[in-house]
């Protein structure tokens, strides 16, 4: 059976990673998106087991202690992590495993998996990033400020990634991401 590959989609909160990943999965049948664990509270409309595996701090810590996470990080005061088991199984099945994770997590995975490909998604400008985070309406002003501070730090890492995709237009950015995925799978797009 062919061994699958890992595609990491990272970048600041609000850049539109989630939308691009959803579109990617619609277009590339081999793609499988890992559902992360988090201690963050669900936003309205988010479904446990679909958007995230929502868990208490104690449950998350049990997984940390048991070594269940491929990577985990604290982001904006909450913990997020990728559970190792499903990812390893899907890789063994030859799937293109997509991780939508923050740059701290991306760094951890890159150290573990030599041939992981890392994509950094950016909004067209910092003002636009702020506008997108505010439009989502999910966070308080304090949380928004925290996310913007984190974004400034994260943007400095852009040069360490294999690809940078500017999410100025969702259709165009999706095409670019699909092209990256196809080349990873050894196909021409
Ligand atoms: P949000 O709370 O907006 O859903 O996500 C906040 C940040 O956490 C985003 O940058 C998102 O990519 C990141 N994130 C989501 N899941 C994981 C994960 O499993 N590991 C890491 N390191 N970051 C994650």
Boltz pocket constraint, residues with backbone or C-beta under 6 A from the ligand:
constraints:
  - pocket:
      binder: B
      contacts: [[A, 9], [A, 11], [A, 12], [A, 13], [A, 17], [A, 36], [A, 37], [A, 40], [A, 71], [A, 72], [A, 73], [A, 75], [A, 80], [A, 81], [A, 82], [A, 100], [A, 101], [A, 102], [A, 103], [A, 104], [A, 105], [A, 106]]
      max_distance: 6.0
